[in-house]
Amino acid sequence: MTGPDHAQQIQALAQRLDRLLEATGRLAAENRELKRQLLELGAERDRLQGKNELARGRVEAMLGRLDLLERNDD
């Protein structure tokens, strides 16, 4: 292997390594953002499930009162 060929290969490897490091950095940042979004969406899901349970309880209570009213009308 001659000197210039060896130097070109080293340069090509260095450029490839730089691209891989840049890609790794981008992917790490994207991964952090996705984890943040996942936590945020999980918290929102929990909040919405709580609201849903509250609404379900209120509807069930209203249905129970309606049932009592219907029985009293009979």
N, CA, C and O atoms as CSV, one atom per row, in Angstrom:
chain,resi,resn,atom,element,x,y,z
A,1,MET,N,N,0.859,-1.171,0.000
A,1,MET,CA,C,0.000,0.000,0.000
A,1,MET,C,C,0.897,1.223,0.000
A,1,MET,O,O,1.846,1.316,0.779
A,2,THR,N,N,0.590,2.141,-0.867
A,2,THR,CA,C,1.416,3.341,-0.965
A,2,THR,C,C,0.938,4.377,0.031
A,2,THR,O,O,-0.161,4.270,0.575
A,3,GLY,N,N,1.760,5.369,0.263
A,3,GLY,CA,C,1.458,6.426,1.220
A,3,GLY,C,C,0.186,7.172,0.908
A,3,GLY,O,O,-0.658,7.305,1.795
A,4,PRO,N,N,-0.007,7.673,-0.318
A,4,PRO,CA,C,-1.226,8.424,-0.634
A,4,PRO,C,C,-2.494,7.571,-0.516
A,4,PRO,O,O,-3.523,8.055,-0.045
A,5,ASP,N,N,-2.423,6.301,-0.944
A,5,ASP,CA,C,-3.589,5.421,-0.831
A,5,ASP,C,C,-3.962,5.217,0.634
A,5,ASP,O,O,-5.134,5.255,1.007
A,6,HIS,N,N,-2.946,5.004,1.445
A,6,HIS,CA,C,-3.162,4.808,2.877
A,6,HIS,C,C,-3.762,6.077,3.495
A,6,HIS,O,O,-4.681,5.997,4.309
A,7,ALA,N,N,-3.255,7.213,3.119
A,7,ALA,CA,C,-3.761,8.483,3.648
A,7,ALA,C,C,-5.208,8.706,3.213
A,7,ALA,O,O,-6.018,9.210,3.991
A,8,GLN,N,N,-5.538,8.334,1.978
A,8,GLN,CA,C,-6.912,8.486,1.493
A,8,GLN,C,C,-7.866,7.573,2.259
A,8,GLN,O,O,-8.980,7.969,2.598
A,9,GLN,N,N,-7.422,6.359,2.523
A,9,GLN,CA,C,-8.259,5.435,3.286
A,9,GLN,C,C,-8.491,5.952,4.706
A,9,GLN,O,O,-9.600,5.880,5.235
A,10,ILE,N,N,-7.440,6.466,5.303
A,10,ILE,CA,C,-7.574,7.018,6.655
A,10,ILE,C,C,-8.523,8.213,6.631
A,10,ILE,O,O,-9.371,8.352,7.513
A,11,GLN,N,N,-8.383,9.068,5.631
A,11,GLN,CA,C,-9.268,10.232,5.503
A,11,GLN,C,C,-10.717,9.790,5.306
A,11,GLN,O,O,-11.631,10.352,5.911
A,12,ALA,N,N,-10.922,8.786,4.461
A,12,ALA,CA,C,-12.275,8.279,4.215
A,12,ALA,C,C,-12.862,7.691,5.501
A,12,ALA,O,O,-14.035,7.906,5.806
A,13,LEU,N,N,-12.048,6.954,6.249
A,13,LEU,CA,C,-12.515,6.392,7.513
A,13,LEU,C,C,-12.830,7.490,8.518
A,13,LEU,O,O,-13.811,7.395,9.256
A,14,ALA,N,N,-12.013,8.523,8.551
A,14,ALA,CA,C,-12.247,9.639,9.468
A,14,ALA,C,C,-13.556,10.345,9.116
A,14,ALA,O,O,-14.320,10.714,10.008
A,15,GLN,N,N,-13.817,10.534,7.827
A,15,GLN,CA,C,-15.065,11.165,7.407
A,15,GLN,C,C,-16.267,10.290,7.759
A,15,GLN,O,O,-17.305,10.781,8.202
A,16,ARG,N,N,-16.102,8.999,7.552
A,16,ARG,CA,C,-17.192,8.075,7.894
A,16,ARG,C,C,-17.451,8.095,9.400
A,16,ARG,O,O,-18.601,8.093,9.841
A,17,LEU,N,N,-16.385,8.115,10.174
A,17,LEU,CA,C,-16.525,8.177,11.625
A,17,LEU,C,C,-17.225,9.469,12.043
A,17,LEU,O,O,-18.079,9.452,12.929
A,18,ASP,N,N,-16.872,10.581,11.415
A,18,ASP,CA,C,-17.537,11.859,11.714
A,18,ASP,C,C,-19.034,11.776,11.422
A,18,ASP,O,O,-19.851,12.241,12.216
A,19,ARG,N,N,-19.386,11.188,10.291
A,19,ARG,CA,C,-20.803,11.051,9.940
A,19,ARG,C,C,-21.533,10.149,10.937
A,19,ARG,O,O,-22.669,10.424,11.324
A,20,LEU,N,N,-20.868,9.077,11.343
A,20,LEU,CA,C,-21.479,8.175,12.319
A,20,LEU,C,C,-21.667,8.863,13.665
A,20,LEU,O,O,-22.690,8.672,14.323
A,21,LEU,N,N,-20.692,9.655,14.072
A,21,LEU,CA,C,-20.809,10.388,15.334
A,21,LEU,C,C,-21.930,11.422,15.266
A,21,LEU,O,O,-22.674,11.595,16.231
A,22,GLU,N,N,-22.053,12.104,14.138
A,22,GLU,CA,C,-23.145,13.066,13.962
A,22,GLU,C,C,-24.498,12.358,14.015
A,22,GLU,O,O,-25.437,12.832,14.656
A,23,ALA,N,N,-24.581,11.219,13.332
A,23,ALA,CA,C,-25.834,10.458,13.331
A,23,ALA,C,C,-26.158,9.968,14.740
A,23,ALA,O,O,-27.313,9.998,15.163
A,24,THR,N,N,-25.144,9.522,15.456
A,24,THR,CA,C,-25.350,9.064,16.830
A,24,THR,C,C,-25.873,10.203,17.695
A,24,THR,O,O,-26.779,10.003,18.504
A,25,GLY,N,N,-25.314,11.383,17.530
A,25,GLY,CA,C,-25.779,12.543,18.289
A,25,GLY,C,C,-27.215,12.901,17.961
A,25,GLY,O,O,-28.008,13.189,18.858
A,26,ARG,N,N,-27.554,12.885,16.679
A,26,ARG,CA,C,-28.933,13.185,16.267
A,26,ARG,C,C,-29.903,12.147,16.821
A,26,ARG,O,O,-30.975,12.492,17.317
A,27,LEU,N,N,-29.521,10.883,16.734
A,27,LEU,CA,C,-30.399,9.824,17.227
A,27,LEU,C,C,-30.555,9.886,18.743
A,27,LEU,O,O,-31.638,9.624,19.265
A,28,ALA,N,N,-29.490,10.227,19.446
A,28,ALA,CA,C,-29.581,10.361,20.906
A,28,ALA,C,C,-30.521,11.506,21.275
A,28,ALA,O,O,-31.324,11.380,22.200
A,29,ALA,N,N,-30.420,12.622,20.553
A,29,ALA,CA,C,-31.309,13.760,20.816
A,29,ALA,C,C,-32.755,13.387,20.494
A,29,ALA,O,O,-33.670,13.728,21.244
A,30,GLU,N,N,-32.955,12.698,19.395
A,30,GLU,CA,C,-34.303,12.271,19.017
A,30,GLU,C,C,-34.862,11.302,20.059
A,30,GLU,O,O,-36.039,11.373,20.413
A,31,ASN,N,N,-34.016,10.403,20.544
A,31,ASN,CA,C,-34.435,9.445,21.566
A,31,ASN,C,C,-34.852,10.165,22.848
A,31,ASN,O,O,-35.862,9.810,23.457
A,32,ARG,N,N,-34.085,11.166,23.259
A,32,ARG,CA,C,-34.441,11.945,24.451
A,32,ARG,C,C,-35.788,12.642,24.258
A,32,ARG,O,O,-36.624,12.651,25.162
A,33,GLU,N,N,-35.991,13.221,23.082
A,33,GLU,CA,C,-37.248,13.913,22.798
A,33,GLU,C,C,-38.423,12.934,22.795
A,33,GLU,O,O,-39.493,13.244,23.318
A,34,LEU,N,N,-38.225,11.765,22.211
A,34,LEU,CA,C,-39.292,10.768,22.183
A,34,LEU,C,C,-39.619,10.270,23.591
A,34,LEU,O,O,-40.784,10.038,23.912
A,35,LYS,N,N,-38.603,10.107,24.424
A,35,LYS,CA,C,-38.850,9.701,25.815
A,35,LYS,C,C,-39.626,10.783,26.559
A,35,LYS,O,O,-40.520,10.480,27.349
A,36,ARG,N,N,-39.284,12.047,26.306
A,36,ARG,CA,C,-39.996,13.155,26.941
A,36,ARG,C,C,-41.459,13.153,26.501
A,36,ARG,O,O,-42.366,13.310,27.319
A,37,GLN,N,N,-41.674,12.972,25.198
A,37,GLN,CA,C,-43.039,12.933,24.678
A,37,GLN,C,C,-43.813,11.759,25.258
A,37,GLN,O,O,-45.000,11.880,25.562
A,38,LEU,N,N,-43.138,10.622,25.411
A,38,LEU,CA,C,-43.787,9.444,25.973
A,38,LEU,C,C,-44.246,9.710,27.403
A,38,LEU,O,O,-45.358,9.342,27.781
A,39,LEU,N,N,-43.392,10.346,28.192
A,39,LEU,CA,C,-43.774,10.688,29.563
A,39,LEU,C,C,-44.949,11.665,29.578
A,39,LEU,O,O,-45.881,11.521,30.369
A,40,GLU,N,N,-44.888,12.650,28.700
A,40,GLU,CA,C,-45.957,13.648,28.619
A,40,GLU,C,C,-47.282,13.000,28.210
A,40,GLU,O,O,-48.330,13.289,28.787
A,41,LEU,N,N,-47.220,12.128,27.217
A,41,LEU,CA,C,-48.439,11.460,26.757
A,41,LEU,C,C,-48.976,10.497,27.812
A,41,LEU,O,O,-50.189,10.342,27.954
A,42,GLY,N,N,-48.081,9.854,28.546
A,42,GLY,CA,C,-48.523,8.976,29.627
A,42,GLY,C,C,-49.254,9.756,30.702
A,42,GLY,O,O,-50.281,9.310,31.214
A,43,ALA,N,N,-48.721,10.930,31.046
A,43,ALA,CA,C,-49.379,11.774,32.048
A,43,ALA,C,C,-50.737,12.250,31.536
A,43,ALA,O,O,-51.710,12.285,32.290
A,44,GLU,N,N,-50.802,12.615,30.262
A,44,GLU,CA,C,-52.078,13.053,29.687
A,44,GLU,C,C,-53.085,11.907,29.671
A,44,GLU,O,O,-54.263,12.105,29.969
A,45,ARG,N,N,-52.621,10.713,29.325
A,45,ARG,CA,C,-53.500,9.540,29.324
A,45,ARG,C,C,-54.064,9.306,30.728
A,45,ARG,O,O,-55.261,9.070,30.890
A,46,ASP,N,N,-53.195,9.373,31.737
A,46,ASP,CA,C,-53.648,9.170,33.116
A,46,ASP,C,C,-54.689,10.222,33.510
A,46,ASP,O,O,-55.689,9.901,34.152
A,47,ARG,N,N,-54.449,11.472,33.125
A,47,ARG,CA,C,-55.387,12.551,33.432
A,47,ARG,C,C,-56.735,12.305,32.751
A,47,ARG,O,O,-57.790,12.478,33.361
A,48,LEU,N,N,-56.685,11.902,31.489
A,48,LEU,CA,C,-57.927,11.651,30.750
A,48,LEU,C,C,-58.666,10.428,31.286
A,48,LEU,O,O,-59.896,10.410,31.317
A,49,GLN,N,N,-57.926,9.415,31.707
A,49,GLN,CA,C,-58.581,8.248,32.302
A,49,GLN,C,C,-59.288,8.640,33.597
A,49,GLN,O,O,-60.381,8.153,33.886
A,50,GLY,N,N,-58.664,9.516,34.368
A,50,GLY,CA,C,-59.296,9.997,35.594
A,50,GLY,C,C,-60.576,10.756,35.303
A,50,GLY,O,O,-61.589,10.564,35.976
A,51,LYS,N,N,-60.527,11.628,34.290
A,51,LYS,CA,C,-61.731,12.371,33.907
A,51,LYS,C,C,-62.813,11.421,33.407
A,51,LYS,O,O,-63.996,11.619,33.686
A,52,ASN,N,N,-62.413,10.400,32.677
A,52,ASN,CA,C,-63.360,9.420,32.156
A,52,ASN,C,C,-64.031,8.665,33.303
A,52,ASN,O,O,-65.243,8.452,33.283
A,53,GLU,N,N,-63.252,8.265,34.290
A,53,GLU,CA,C,-63.824,7.566,35.445
A,53,GLU,C,C,-64.796,8.467,36.204
A,53,GLU,O,O,-65.856,8.021,36.642
A,54,LEU,N,N,-64.427,9.736,36.352
A,54,LEU,CA,C,-65.311,10.688,37.024
A,54,LEU,C,C,-66.625,10.833,36.254
A,54,LEU,O,O,-67.703,10.810,36.847
A,55,ALA,N,N,-66.529,10.979,34.942
A,55,ALA,CA,C,-67.732,11.112,34.110
A,55,ALA,C,C,-68.572,9.840,34.180
A,55,ALA,O,O,-69.799,9.906,34.261
A,56,ARG,N,N,-67.918,8.691,34.149
A,56,ARG,CA,C,-68.651,7.424,34.231
A,56,ARG,C,C,-69.412,7.339,35.557
A,56,ARG,O,O,-70.570,6.925,35.592
A,57,GLY,N,N,-68.759,7.729,36.624
A,57,GLY,CA,C,-69.419,7.710,37.929
A,57,GLY,C,C,-70.623,8.631,37.973
A,57,GLY,O,O,-71.661,8.283,38.537
A,58,ARG,N,N,-70.484,9.802,37.379
A,58,ARG,CA,C,-71.600,10.755,37.364
A,58,ARG,C,C,-72.765,10.224,36.531
A,58,ARG,O,O,-73.925,10.351,36.923
A,59,VAL,N,N,-72.452,9.631,35.383
A,59,VAL,CA,C,-73.505,9.075,34.525
A,59,VAL,C,C,-74.203,7.920,35.237
A,59,VAL,O,O,-75.429,7.818,35.205
A,60,GLU,N,N,-73.423,7.050,35.880
A,60,GLU,CA,C,-74.029,5.935,36.605
A,60,GLU,C,C,-74.924,6.448,37.734
A,60,GLU,O,O,-75.993,5.890,37.979
A,61,ALA,N,N,-74.497,7.499,38.415
A,61,ALA,CA,C,-75.321,8.077,39.485
A,61,ALA,C,C,-76.616,8.649,38.911
A,61,ALA,O,O,-77.684,8.468,39.495
A,62,MET,N,N,-76.528,9.337,37.773
A,62,MET,CA,C,-77.734,9.887,37.140
A,62,MET,C,C,-78.675,8.772,36.714
A,62,MET,O,O,-79.888,8.874,36.896
A,63,LEU,N,N,-78.116,7.705,36.147
A,63,LEU,CA,C,-78.953,6.581,35.734
A,63,LEU,C,C,-79.630,5.943,36.946
A,63,LEU,O,O,-80.788,5.533,36.876
A,64,GLY,N,N,-78.910,5.866,38.037
A,64,GLY,CA,C,-79.501,5.327,39.262
A,64,GLY,C,C,-80.645,6.188,39.757
A,64,GLY,O,O,-81.682,5.669,40.170
A,65,ARG,N,N,-80.465,7.503,39.719
A,65,ARG,CA,C,-81.541,8.412,40.138
A,65,ARG,C,C,-82.746,8.307,39.203
A,65,ARG,O,O,-83.891,8.325,39.656
A,66,LEU,N,N,-82.486,8.197,37.901
A,66,LEU,CA,C,-83.589,8.035,36.942
A,66,LEU,C,C,-84.351,6.747,37.211
A,66,LEU,O,O,-85.580,6.721,37.156
A,67,ASP,N,N,-83.626,5.698,37.497
A,67,ASP,CA,C,-84.262,4.417,37.800
A,67,ASP,C,C,-85.160,4.546,39.028
A,67,ASP,O,O,-86.276,4.027,39.043
A,68,LEU,N,N,-84.672,5.238,40.056
A,68,LEU,CA,C,-85.490,5.451,41.257
A,68,LEU,C,C,-86.735,6.274,40.945
A,68,LEU,O,O,-87.825,5.977,41.434
A,69,LEU,N,N,-86.565,7.307,40.130
A,69,LEU,CA,C,-87.716,8.131,39.751
A,69,LEU,C,C,-88.750,7.315,38.992
A,69,LEU,O,O,-89.950,7.458,39.227
A,70,GLU,N,N,-88.293,6.460,38.084
A,70,GLU,CA,C,-89.216,5.625,37.315
A,70,GLU,C,C,-89.944,4.650,38.230
A,70,GLU,O,O,-91.138,4.408,38.052
A,71,ARG,N,N,-89.245,4.096,39.198
A,71,ARG,CA,C,-89.878,3.155,40.131
A,71,ARG,C,C,-90.915,3.872,41.004
A,71,ARG,O,O,-91.965,3.312,41.321
A,72,ASN,N,N,-90.609,5.103,41.384
A,72,ASN,CA,C,-91.546,5.866,42.211
A,72,ASN,C,C,-92.786,6.279,41.424
A,72,ASN,O,O,-93.865,6.440,41.994
A,73,ASP,N,N,-92.626,6.448,40.107
A,73,ASP,CA,C,-93.769,6.826,39.272
A,73,ASP,C,C,-94.726,5.660,39.072
A,73,ASP,O,O,-95.902,5.870,38.776
A,74,ASP,N,N,-94.242,4.444,39.230
A,74,ASP,CA,C,-95.090,3.260,38.990
A,74,ASP,C,C,-96.042,3.006,40.100
A,74,ASP,O,O,-96.816,2.051,40.043
